[in-house]
Amino acid sequence: MYMKLTIAVVLAVLTRATAGLSQVVAFENVNVIPMDRNRVLERQTVVIRDGRIAQVGAAARVKAPDGAVRVDGAGKFLIPGLAEMHGHLPPPNASRELVEHMLFLYVANGVTTVRGMQGNPAALERRAAVASGTLLGPRLYVAGTPLGANAKTVEMAEQMVREQKAAGYDLLKIMEGASPAVYDAIVKTAKEVGIDFAGHVPNEVGVRRAIAAHQKSIDHLDNYIEALEAGDSGLGGADAKTRARDLPFRVDERKIAELARLTREAGVWNSSTMACWEAFHNGETGEALRDAMAEVRYMPRSTVEQWVKTKNALLQPDSGVFMGLGVGGKSGPRVIELRRKMLKGLRDAGSGIILGTDSPQTFSVPGFSIHREMRVMAAAGLTPFEILQSGTRNVAVYFNTLAETGTVEQGKRADLVLLEANPLQDVSNVARRSGVVVTGRWIPEAEIQQRLEKLAAAAQKM
């Protein structure tokens, strides 16, 4: 009996691992947006074989191979798979069901790469499982345990960096609470052992020091608004709550261009998580946000209830502060305005921007959150091409994997999204999917929707 079960498990694993690689798929008469530059290649045939893009060419010249799964791409648009560059993976004790649930929410929305920003040994195992094909999900890059207040001394910080590098993490996650001396030790040791460091900017460190240290990415635009404080703000001796309320109105917006220039010159990327931060800073109640977001039905009910409580707590008169800046009232909208101006300033300076949403975070549902993020980026002044680039080619440049991914070209990994309409005309068309290819496996939209319905039902019981 034991032998039979073992063989069955092995066969199941092998079947799943080779499902994408054994499938030959041909998209016929499709419009390709390669993302190498702002253009559309009309009426192309794209052939997927062995998990790679085998051919891309004019439909009149390239024909679907015998036995291929043929997808009618007439009037549709094929783009590279998208990335979530500030995501969070399920905790170590999460069930296999929950892990599959969350990872599929990304895949269902065309997110084929996730940079997990709070890792653990279980996350490393899941990274390996996705890479081997035994777990369906986006390609994972995993940060180690956050380095912040837990790194109490320089010696502890150095040891933690070396341990995380040895454990095989892809990057270090910088968190609030690190002193300047500890931050400097993290930076020095990270460069010695060869591991990227990214994430928050500790308040005592400040964004200028993080830029000078060439932090790989600054996430959430952390500490940029604080760095705009005017020299005559008069807030030098103010308590934290007064500063949170008043600082957004006592800034020198001329500093935006300078900070953006310094960021570009240092080669520091930004993952701004705009939509999530706007949900924190606006005056909407938790109930209003919940009722306006249909996608919360895919999250465990208890999680959504906690999101509602978290947001409502921020709106209480004795609270009103999130990440050091005011929430709701007059200061919340002003923070939102400044964040949009800072993002546009970074774009105007030519600084690198990578798509990130901080999912799953309060009212940021995995996969679905990228559509909200893209709309906010558009409202801030970025073009559809720039927004798409932040989730495709820019990500490949960030990871130094442009030879493998990031564009639709022959030989690259087959991570793709088929859309019903042109996202270069309206970036919201990214939500109008016909299907997704993840590592060569074609998942049509009908199958995605069927599985999402099952996930919605399962979420109510979690």
C-alpha positions in Angstrom: 0.0 0.0 0.0 2.8 2.4 0.9 4.6 1.7 -2.4 1.4 2.3 -4.4 0.8 5.6 -2.7 4.4 6.7 -3.2 4.3 5.9 -6.9 1.0 7.8 -7.3 2.4 10.8 -5.6 5.6 10.7 -7.7 3.5 10.4 -10.9 1.3 13.3 -9.9 4.4 15.5 -9.2 6.0 14.6 -12.5 2.8 15.3 -14.4 2.4 18.7 -12.8 6.1 19.5 -13.3 6.0 18.7 -17.0 2.5 20.0 -17.8 3.8 23.3 -19.1 7.0 22.0 -20.7 5.2 19.3 -22.7 2.5 21.6 -24.0 3.0 23.3 -27.4 0.9 26.4 -27.8 0.5 28.7 -30.8 -1.1 32.1 -30.6 -2.3 32.9 -34.2 -2.9 36.3 -35.7 -2.2 38.0 -32.4 -1.0 41.5 -31.9 2.3 41.4 -29.9 3.4 44.1 -27.6 7.0 43.0 -27.1 7.9 45.8 -24.5 11.3 46.3 -26.0 10.0 49.7 -26.9 6.6 51.4 -27.4 5.2 49.4 -30.4 2.7 46.8 -31.5 3.6 43.9 -33.9 0.3 43.1 -35.7 -1.0 39.8 -36.9 1.8 37.6 -35.5 2.1 33.9 -34.6 3.8 33.1 -31.4 4.8 29.5 -30.7 5.5 28.2 -27.2 7.5 25.0 -26.7 9.3 23.5 -23.8 8.4 26.5 -21.6 10.0 28.9 -24.0 9.0 31.2 -26.8 10.1 29.2 -29.8 9.0 31.5 -32.6 7.6 34.9 -33.1 6.8 36.0 -36.7 4.2 37.3 -39.1 1.2 35.0 -39.3 1.6 34.7 -43.0 5.0 33.1 -42.5 4.9 31.2 -39.2 2.4 28.4 -38.9 1.2 26.5 -35.8 3.0 23.1 -35.5 1.0 19.9 -35.8 -0.6 19.0 -32.5 -0.2 22.4 -31.0 -2.9 24.0 -28.8 -4.1 26.7 -31.2 -5.3 30.0 -29.6 -7.1 32.5 -31.9 -5.4 35.8 -31.1 -7.3 37.9 -33.7 -7.9 41.3 -32.3 -6.1 40.4 -29.1 -2.8 41.5 -27.6 0.0 39.5 -26.1 2.2 41.0 -23.5 5.0 39.7 -21.1 3.9 38.3 -17.8 3.7 41.0 -15.1 5.5 41.2 -11.7 4.5 42.0 -8.1 7.7 43.6 -6.8 6.5 44.0 -3.2 4.4 41.0 -2.3 4.1 38.9 0.8 3.9 35.1 0.9 1.8 33.0 3.2 3.4 32.4 6.7 5.4 29.2 7.4 2.5 27.4 9.0 0.1 28.0 6.2 -1.6 25.0 4.7 -0.8 23.8 1.2 -4.4 24.8 0.3 -3.8 28.4 1.4 -0.4 28.6 -0.4 -1.9 27.3 -3.6 -4.9 29.7 -3.1 -2.7 32.8 -2.8 -0.3 32.0 -5.5 -3.1 31.3 -8.0 -4.6 34.8 -7.3 -1.4 36.2 -8.7 -1.3 33.8 -11.7 -5.0 34.5 -12.5 -4.1 38.2 -13.0 -1.1 37.6 -15.2 1.4 38.1 -12.4 4.2 35.6 -13.2 6.9 37.0 -10.9 6.7 37.9 -7.3 9.4 39.4 -5.1 8.4 38.2 -1.6 9.5 40.8 0.9 9.3 38.9 4.2 10.7 35.5 3.8 11.4 32.4 5.9 12.6 28.8 5.3 9.1 27.8 4.1 9.2 30.5 1.5 12.5 29.1 0.1 10.9 25.7 -0.2 7.9 27.2 -2.1 10.3 29.0 -4.3 11.9 25.7 -5.2 8.6 24.0 -5.7 7.4 26.6 -8.2 10.7 26.4 -10.0 10.4 22.6 -10.3 6.8 22.8 -11.5 5.4 21.0 -8.5 3.6 24.1 -7.3 1.7 26.3 -9.7 2.6 29.9 -9.1 4.7 32.9 -10.2 8.4 32.7 -10.1 9.5 33.7 -6.6 12.3 35.9 -5.4 12.5 35.7 -1.6 13.8 38.2 1.0 15.0 37.0 4.4 13.6 37.9 7.8 13.3 41.7 7.9 16.3 43.6 9.4 15.2 46.5 11.6 14.8 46.9 15.3 15.6 43.1 15.7 19.2 43.9 14.6 20.1 45.6 17.9 23.9 45.9 17.3 26.3 46.2 14.5 27.6 42.7 15.2 24.1 41.2 15.2 23.4 42.9 11.9 26.5 41.6 10.3 25.8 38.1 11.4 22.2 38.2 10.2 23.3 39.4 6.8 25.8 36.5 6.4 23.3 34.0 7.7 20.6 35.1 5.2 23.1 35.0 2.3 24.2 31.5 3.3 20.6 30.3 3.6 20.0 31.2 0.0 17.7 34.2 0.2 17.6 36.5 -2.9 17.7 39.8 -1.0 17.6 41.4 2.4 14.5 43.2 3.6 15.3 46.5 5.3 12.7 47.4 8.0 12.0 50.3 10.3 13.9 50.6 13.6 17.5 50.1 12.4 19.9 52.7 13.7 22.2 54.5 11.2 25.2 52.4 12.5 23.3 49.2 12.1 22.1 50.2 8.6 25.6 51.0 7.6 26.7 47.6 8.8 24.0 45.9 6.8 25.0 47.8 3.7 28.7 47.1 4.2 28.2 43.4 4.9 25.7 43.0 2.1 28.1 44.4 -0.4 30.9 42.1 0.9 28.9 38.9 0.6 27.0 40.0 -2.6 23.4 40.2 -1.7 20.9 43.0 -2.5 19.2 45.0 0.2 15.8 46.7 -0.4 12.6 47.8 1.3 11.9 50.5 3.9 14.1 53.4 4.9 14.5 53.6 8.7 13.4 57.0 10.0 16.8 57.6 11.7 18.6 56.8 8.4 16.6 58.9 6.0 16.1 58.6 2.3 19.2 60.6 1.4 21.4 58.2 3.2 19.6 55.2 1.7 20.1 56.7 -1.8 23.8 57.3 -1.1 24.1 53.7 0.1 22.7 52.5 -3.3 19.8 50.6 -1.7 18.5 48.4 -4.5 15.0 49.6 -4.1 13.1 52.0 -1.8 9.6 50.7 -1.3 6.4 52.7 -0.5 8.3 55.9 -1.3 9.4 55.6 2.2 10.8 58.8 3.8 10.7 60.8 0.6 7.8 63.0 1.9 9.7 63.6 5.1 12.8 64.6 3.1 10.7 67.4 1.5 10.3 69.2 4.8 11.0 72.9 4.3 13.9 74.4 6.2 11.5 76.9 8.0 8.8 74.3 8.8 9.0 75.1 12.5 8.5 71.4 13.3 11.8 70.8 14.9 10.5 70.3 18.4 7.1 69.0 17.5 5.7 65.7 18.9 5.2 62.8 16.5 1.5 63.4 16.1 1.8 67.1 15.3 4.5 66.4 12.8 2.4 63.7 11.1 -0.5 66.2 10.8 1.4 69.3 9.8 4.5 68.2 7.9 2.6 67.5 4.6 1.7 71.3 4.5 5.2 72.4 5.4 7.3 71.0 2.6 9.4 72.5 -0.2 8.1 70.8 -3.4 11.2 72.1 -5.2 13.1 69.3 -3.5 11.1 66.6 -5.5 13.3 67.1 -8.6 16.5 67.0 -6.6 15.6 63.8 -4.7 14.5 62.2 -8.0 17.8 63.2 -9.7 19.8 61.8 -6.8 17.7 58.6 -7.0 18.4 58.2 -10.7 22.1 58.9 -10.4 22.5 56.3 -7.6 20.6 53.7 -9.7 18.0 53.2 -6.9 14.7 51.7 -7.9 11.3 52.6 -6.5 8.3 50.3 -5.8 5.8 52.8 -4.7 2.8 50.7 -3.7 0.6 53.7 -4.4 -2.9 52.2 -4.2 -2.4 50.5 -0.9 -0.9 53.6 0.7 -3.8 55.7 -0.6 -6.2 53.2 1.0 -4.4 53.9 4.3 -4.3 57.7 4.0 -7.8 58.4 2.6 -10.8 59.1 4.7 -12.8 56.0 3.6 -14.0 53.7 6.3 -13.0 50.0 6.3 -16.6 49.1 5.4 -16.7 51.5 2.5 -13.4 50.1 1.1 -14.6 46.5 1.6 -17.9 47.1 -0.2 -16.2 48.8 -3.1 -13.7 46.0 -3.8 -15.3 42.9 -5.2 -12.0 41.0 -5.1 -12.0 40.8 -1.3 -14.2 37.8 -1.7 -11.1 35.8 -2.6 -9.5 36.5 0.8 -10.3 34.7 4.0 -13.3 36.3 5.7 -11.3 36.8 8.9 -8.6 38.6 7.0 -11.0 41.0 5.5 -12.7 41.7 8.8 -9.3 42.5 10.3 -8.6 44.9 7.4 -11.8 46.7 8.2 -10.8 47.0 11.8 -7.3 48.2 11.0 -8.5 51.0 8.7 -11.2 52.1 11.1 -8.7 52.3 13.9 -6.6 54.7 11.9 -9.6 57.0 11.5 -10.1 57.4 15.2 -9.3 60.9 16.6 -6.6 59.5 18.9 -4.9 57.7 16.1 -4.8 59.3 12.6 -1.1 58.4 11.8 0.2 55.8 9.4 3.9 55.4 8.8 4.6 58.8 10.4 2.2 60.8 8.3 -1.4 61.9 8.8 -4.5 59.8 7.8 -7.8 61.2 6.8 -8.9 64.7 7.6 -6.9 67.3 5.6 -3.5 65.7 5.9 -4.5 62.3 4.3 -5.4 63.8 0.9 -2.3 66.0 1.0 -0.1 63.0 1.6 -1.7 61.3 -1.4 -1.1 64.4 -3.5 2.6 64.6 -2.5 3.1 60.9 -3.1 1.7 61.2 -6.7 3.9 64.3 -7.3 7.0 62.3 -6.0 6.2 59.4 -8.3 5.9 61.6 -11.3 9.1 63.4 -10.3 10.9 60.1 -10.3 9.5 59.3 -13.7 10.4 62.8 -15.1 14.0 62.3 -13.8 14.3 58.9 -15.6 14.6 57.0 -12.3 13.7 53.3 -12.3 10.2 52.3 -11.3 9.0 48.7 -10.6 5.4 47.6 -10.1 4.6 46.7 -6.5 1.4 46.7 -4.4 2.3 45.3 -1.0 -0.2 42.5 -1.4 -1.7 40.9 0.6 -1.9 44.0 2.7 -4.9 45.9 4.0 -7.2 46.0 1.0 -4.5 44.9 -1.4 -5.6 41.5 -2.8 -2.9 39.5 -4.6 -3.0 39.9 -8.3 -6.1 42.1 -8.4 -4.1 44.9 -6.7 -2.0 45.5 -9.8 -5.0 46.8 -11.6 -5.7 49.4 -8.9 -2.0 50.2 -8.8 -1.9 50.9 -12.5 -4.8 53.2 -12.4 -3.2 55.3 -9.6 0.1 55.4 -11.6 -1.8 56.7 -14.6 -3.5 59.3 -12.4 -0.1 60.4 -11.3 0.9 61.1 -14.9 2.7 57.9 -16.1 1.8 56.7 -19.6 0.4 53.2 -20.3 3.7 52.1 -21.8 5.7 53.3 -18.7 3.3 51.6 -16.4 3.5 48.3 -18.3 7.3 48.7 -18.5 7.4 48.9 -14.7 5.9 45.4 -14.4 7.8 43.8 -17.3 11.1 44.9 -18.8 12.1 47.1 -15.8 11.7 44.0 -13.6 14.1 42.0 -15.8 16.6 44.8 -15.8 16.3 45.0 -12.0 17.0 41.2 -11.6 19.5 41.2 -14.5 17.4 38.6 -16.2 16.7 40.5 -19.5 18.2 37.6 -21.5 15.5 35.4 -20.0 12.4 37.4 -19.5 10.7 40.8 -19.5 9.9 41.0 -23.2 8.2 38.9 -25.9 11.1 37.5 -27.9 12.2 34.2 -29.3 14.1 32.1 -26.7 12.7 33.8 -23.7 10.7 32.1 -20.9 7.1 31.8 -21.8 5.4 34.0 -19.2 2.7 35.9 -21.1 -0.7 37.5 -20.8 -3.3 37.5 -23.6 -5.6 40.6 -23.4 -8.8 41.4 -25.1 -7.8 45.0 -25.9 -4.8 47.2 -26.3 -3.3 48.2 -22.9 -1.1 50.9 -24.6 -4.3 52.8 -25.4 -5.8 52.3 -21.9 -3.8 50.5 -19.2 -7.0 49.3 -17.5 -7.2 46.8 -20.4 -4.7 44.7 -18.5 -7.7 43.5 -16.5 -9.4 42.3 -19.7 -7.7 38.9 -20.0 -8.2 36.0 -22.4 -5.7 33.9 -20.5 -2.3 33.5 -19.0 0.9 31.6 -19.8 3.0 30.7 -16.8 6.3 28.9 -17.6 4.8 27.6 -20.8 1.5 26.4 -19.4 -1.5 28.0 -21.1 -4.4 28.7 -18.8 -7.5 30.1 -20.7 -9.7 32.7 -19.0 -12.6 30.2 -18.7 -10.4 27.9 -16.6 -9.2 30.9 -14.5 -12.7 32.0 -13.8 -13.8 28.5 -12.8 -11.0 28.2 -10.3 -11.6 31.7 -9.0 -15.2 30.8 -8.2 -13.9 27.8 -6.2 -11.4 30.0 -4.4 -14.1 32.5 -3.5 -16.2 29.7 -1.9 -13.2 28.3 -0.1 -12.2 31.7 1.2 -15.5 32.1 3.1 -14.6 29.0 5.1 -11.0 30.0 5.9 
